[in-house]
Amino acid sequence: MSNRKDSVCPVERSGSLDNRFRRWLQNPKKILSPYIKEGMMVLEVGCGPGFFTLDLAQMVGKSGRVVAADLQEGMLQKLREKIKGSEIEQRIILHKCEEDRIGVSGNFDFIFLFYMVHEVPDKKTFFDELSSLLKTNGQIYMVEPPFHVTKKDFEETIKKANLSGLTVVERPKLFPNKTAILKKN
Ligand SMILES: C[S@@+](CC[C@H](N)C(=O)[O-])C[C@H]1O[C@@H](n2cnc3c(N)ncnc32)[C@H](O)[C@@H]1O
């Protein structure tokens, strides 16, 4: 992935993605509880070191599953170490993506994309694949960061999602981020 090193968040910066200050600012349970129910099949693409993954796994309960997917083995290793021997370990399936393909199979109730879509070069192909993995009434929750993803960039991304048959049904308030809940047409 030599030519992509500049565009993906490096493993060395994973500490900034999981700390107490962030938990206070972006409480995973608060952000996710309106959407997650017990027994759900959840796909989290770009899970990084698992800031949201552990709470997702608690929220889906014993009968649910979370597929935590990332491009970088180093990020998955951080998550693997966090869940090792815990009650939720069995609910989390770690998956290493390819550069141009998520590469999981399944039918998901909820797909979570936090601060990752701007790192994907071919967004149309990415949304096509996500659409094929989403249940008919499933939801995709996309959150993009302020500043380096402009409003214009975000709306361009939404247009690519629209081309893959995904429509915005809600814009959750998560200031100062850009958000969208997408569903299949
Ligand atoms: C800024 S980090 C965010 C991590 C996590 N979502 C969070 O909010 O803590 C972006 C993550 O997306 C991953 N990523 C980037 N492009 C990807 C792709 N095409 N498929 C899967 N993961 C990807 C990176 O490896 C990185 O771990």
The ligand as a Tripos MOL2 file, in Angstrom:
@<TRIPOS>MOLECULE
LIG
   27    29     1     0     0
SMALL
NO_CHARGES

@<TRIPOS>ATOM
      1 C1         -9.1970    8.0460   10.8960 C.3       1 LIG1
      2 S1         -9.2370    6.3160   11.1520 S.3       1 LIG1
      3 C2        -10.7830    6.1450   12.0260 C.3       1 LIG1
      4 C3        -10.8870    4.8550   12.8040 C.3       1 LIG1
      5 C4        -12.1950    4.6390   13.5450 C.3       1 LIG1
      6 N1        -13.3200    4.6000   12.6500 N.3       1 LIG1
      7 C5        -12.3970    5.6990   14.6000 C.2       1 LIG1
      8 O1        -13.2120    6.6190   14.3870 O.co2     1 LIG1
      9 O2        -11.7270    5.6240   15.6380 O.co2     1 LIG1
     10 C6         -9.6380    5.6420    9.5600 C.3       1 LIG1
     11 C7         -9.4610    4.1360    9.4890 C.3       1 LIG1
     12 O3         -9.9970    3.6850    8.2340 O.3       1 LIG1
     13 C8         -9.1400    2.6960    7.7030 C.3       1 LIG1
     14 N2         -9.3420    2.6490    6.2490 N.ar      1 LIG1
     15 C9         -9.0190    3.5820    5.3260 C.ar      1 LIG1
     16 N3         -9.3940    3.1850    4.0980 N.ar      1 LIG1
     17 C10        -9.9750    1.9770    4.2330 C.ar      1 LIG1
     18 C11       -10.5640    1.0500    3.3370 C.ar      1 LIG1
     19 N4        -10.6410    1.2950    2.0200 N.pl3     1 LIG1
     20 N5        -11.0800   -0.0990    3.8370 N.ar      1 LIG1
     21 C12       -11.0150   -0.3440    5.1640 C.ar      1 LIG1
     22 N6        -10.4700    0.4800    6.0670 N.ar      1 LIG1
     23 C13        -9.9540    1.6300    5.6170 C.ar      1 LIG1
     24 C14        -7.7500    3.1270    8.1350 C.3       1 LIG1
     25 O4         -6.8500    2.0510    8.1190 O.3       1 LIG1
     26 C15        -8.0220    3.6620    9.5390 C.3       1 LIG1
     27 O5         -7.9050    2.6530   10.5130 O.3       1 LIG1
@<TRIPOS>BOND
     1     1     2 1
     2     2     3 1
     3     2    10 1
     4     3     4 1
     5     4     5 1
     6     5     6 1
     7     5     7 1
     8     7     8 2
     9     7     9 1
    10    10    11 1
    11    11    12 1
    12    11    26 1
    13    12    13 1
    14    13    14 1
    15    13    24 1
    16    14    15 ar
    17    14    23 ar
    18    15    16 ar
    19    16    17 ar
    20    17    18 ar
    21    17    23 ar
    22    18    19 1
    23    18    20 ar
    24    20    21 ar
    25    21    22 ar
    26    22    23 ar
    27    24    25 1
    28    24    26 1
    29    26    27 1
@<TRIPOS>SUBSTRUCTURE
     1 LIG1         1 GROUP 0 **** ****
